[in-house]
């Protein structure tokens, strides 16, 4: 964020019950940060540090970092919650936390990656796209994101926007090489055998077709008992490679997550200094034959079914 030549950005704006931790960096070529303060809600206690080391912006100079830790009177974080930055010269600005967060997340690469994928697919004449797992269970229909391409939604359960009811592990009913592109968002963690789905995607894609897969590396368990996997950015090499007939074009990790235990143990004394990532995504292209197969489906292994619920278990009730 740039206001009057003052540059600043939050790295964290993390709520943990009644506490709030905000940290980031602040820079001006001739001025220094004097204080950061929280407003918009009663505060029980607060601790702030300014002009501390921040390794991410050393090109701007040393000691550009700040932290603000606040114990609040309640768990809710109101829209009025804000941070006031005051410089030694007297310059001051109060920025809503929602704006600070939007500025930070606006730099995440996932949205731009999806936008590039959509634009490439829309540029293909009469493109046909397969959305794997795109049932609008949260009133979100991503098939509407394409301006030109025709989208068919496949899901294991029926729904208002579902065109094909099928298990992604077995798409034999779909003719080979039917689609110019495939995408799947927040589904791969729910696939019992994601490695078995890759040959299925390969079969229904046309030669040179694109696929974009977005899922999670760190997130709470959900949609039990059908929550099986988490993926790092390097996990994609095991699924998309020359043996499965794909090349990886780009991959990302985004949206850092704190990972701390419920119960403190000395071995986890600095667990909060590690990070996971809520989102991971990969963009791939079909480049050759698939020489692998996995002739087993979830139905061979379990009698359970993916839950039909529509609520996010981590949404505020």
ChimeraX attribute file (.defattr): number of C-alpha atoms within 10 A of each C-alpha:
attribute: neighborCount
match mode: 1-to-1
recipient: residues
	/A:1	13
	/A:2	11
	/A:3	9
	/A:4	8
	/A:5	10
	/A:6	19
	/A:7	13
	/A:8	20
	/A:9	17
	/A:10	21
	/A:11	19
	/A:12	19
	/A:13	19
	/A:14	15
	/A:15	14
	/A:16	10
	/A:17	12
	/A:18	15
	/A:19	19
	/A:20	19
	/A:21	17
	/A:22	21
	/A:23	21
	/A:24	19
	/A:25	23
	/A:26	26
	/A:27	23
	/A:28	17
	/A:29	10
	/A:30	8
	/A:31	14
	/A:32	19
	/A:33	24
	/A:34	16
	/A:35	18
	/A:36	22
	/A:37	17
	/A:38	24
	/A:39	15
	/A:40	14
	/A:41	16
	/A:42	12
	/A:43	15
	/A:44	12
	/A:45	11
	/A:46	15
	/A:47	12
	/A:48	16
	/A:49	15
	/A:50	20
	/A:51	18
	/A:52	13
	/A:53	15
	/A:54	17
	/A:55	13
	/A:56	12
	/A:57	16
	/A:58	11
	/A:59	7
	/A:60	12
	/A:61	13
	/A:62	14
	/A:63	18
	/A:64	23
	/A:65	24
	/A:66	23
	/A:67	22
	/A:68	21
	/A:69	19
	/A:70	19
	/A:71	18
	/A:72	19
	/A:73	13
	/A:74	14
	/A:75	13
	/A:76	12
	/A:77	17
	/A:78	13
	/A:79	11
	/A:80	13
	/A:81	16
	/A:82	20
	/A:83	19
	/A:84	15
	/A:85	19
	/A:86	17
	/A:87	18
	/A:88	12
	/A:89	11
	/A:90	10
	/A:91	14
	/A:92	17
	/A:93	15
	/A:94	15
	/A:95	16
	/A:96	18
	/A:97	23
	/A:98	16
	/A:99	12
	/A:100	21
	/A:101	16
	/A:102	11
	/A:103	15
	/A:104	17
	/A:105	16
	/A:106	12
	/A:107	11
	/A:108	15
	/A:109	15
	/A:110	21
	/A:111	12
	/A:112	12
	/A:113	17
	/A:114	19
	/A:115	13
	/A:116	13
	/A:117	19
	/A:118	19
	/A:119	14
	/A:120	12
	/A:121	24
	/A:122	18
	/A:123	13
	/A:124	13
	/A:125	10
	/A:126	12
	/A:127	15
	/A:128	19
	/A:129	25
	/A:130	25
	/A:131	24
	/A:132	25
	/A:133	26
	/A:134	25
	/A:135	24
	/A:136	18
	/A:137	16
	/A:138	10
	/A:139	10
	/A:140	11
	/A:141	16
	/A:142	17
	/A:143	20
	/A:144	11
	/A:145	12
	/A:146	16
	/A:147	12
	/A:148	17
	/A:149	22
	/A:150	16
	/A:151	20
	/A:152	19
	/A:153	23
	/A:154	24
	/A:155	22
	/A:156	19
	/A:157	16
	/A:158	15
	/A:159	17
	/A:160	10
	/A:161	19
	/A:162	21
	/A:163	17
	/A:164	21
	/A:165	16
	/A:166	19
	/A:167	19
	/A:168	23
	/A:169	24
	/A:170	17
	/A:171	19
	/A:172	13
	/A:173	8
	/A:174	14
	/A:175	11
	/A:176	15
	/A:177	15
	/A:178	14
	/A:179	24
	/A:180	22
	/A:181	30
	/A:182	23
	/A:183	25
	/A:184	20
	/A:185	17
	/A:186	16
	/A:187	19
	/A:188	24
	/A:189	21
	/A:190	20
	/A:191	20
	/A:192	18
	/A:193	18
	/A:194	17
	/A:195	18
	/A:196	20
	/A:197	22
	/A:198	21
	/A:199	25
	/A:200	20
	/A:201	25
	/A:202	27
	/A:203	22
	/A:204	21
	/A:205	25
	/A:206	18
	/A:207	17
	/A:208	15
	/A:209	20
	/A:210	26
	/A:211	25
	/A:212	23
	/A:213	20
	/A:214	23
	/A:215	23
	/A:216	25
	/A:217	23
	/A:218	21
	/A:219	15
	/A:220	9
	/A:221	14
	/A:222	15
	/A:223	16
	/A:224	11
	/A:225	12
	/A:226	16
	/A:227	17
	/A:228	16
	/A:229	17
	/A:230	17
	/A:231	20
	/A:232	18
	/A:233	18
	/A:234	13
	/A:235	13
	/A:236	18
	/A:237	13
	/A:238	10
	/A:239	19
	/A:240	22
	/A:241	18
	/A:242	16
	/A:243	15
	/A:244	22
	/A:245	22
	/A:246	24
	/A:247	19
	/A:248	20
	/A:249	12
	/A:250	12
	/A:251	20
	/A:252	18
	/A:253	23
	/A:254	19
	/A:255	18
	/A:256	16
	/A:257	18
	/A:258	16
	/A:259	15
	/A:260	15
	/A:261	11
	/A:262	6
	/A:263	6
	/A:264	10
	/A:265	10
	/A:266	7
	/A:267	7
	/A:268	12
	/A:269	11
	/A:270	10
	/A:271	15
	/A:272	12
	/A:273	10
	/A:274	11
	/A:275	14
	/A:276	17
	/A:277	20
	/A:278	19
	/A:279	24
	/A:280	25
	/A:281	26
	/A:282	25
	/A:283	22
	/A:284	23
	/A:285	22
	/A:286	25
	/A:287	19
	/A:288	16
	/A:289	15
	/A:290	18
	/A:291	10
	/A:292	13
	/A:293	13
	/A:294	13
	/A:295	9
	/A:296	12
	/A:297	16
	/A:298	15
	/A:299	11
	/A:300	8
	/A:301	9
	/A:302	9
	/A:303	7
	/A:304	10
	/A:305	13
	/A:306	14
	/A:307	12
	/A:308	12
	/A:309	10
	/A:310	11
	/A:311	10
	/A:312	12
	/A:313	12
	/A:314	10
	/A:315	6
	/A:316	6
	/A:317	5
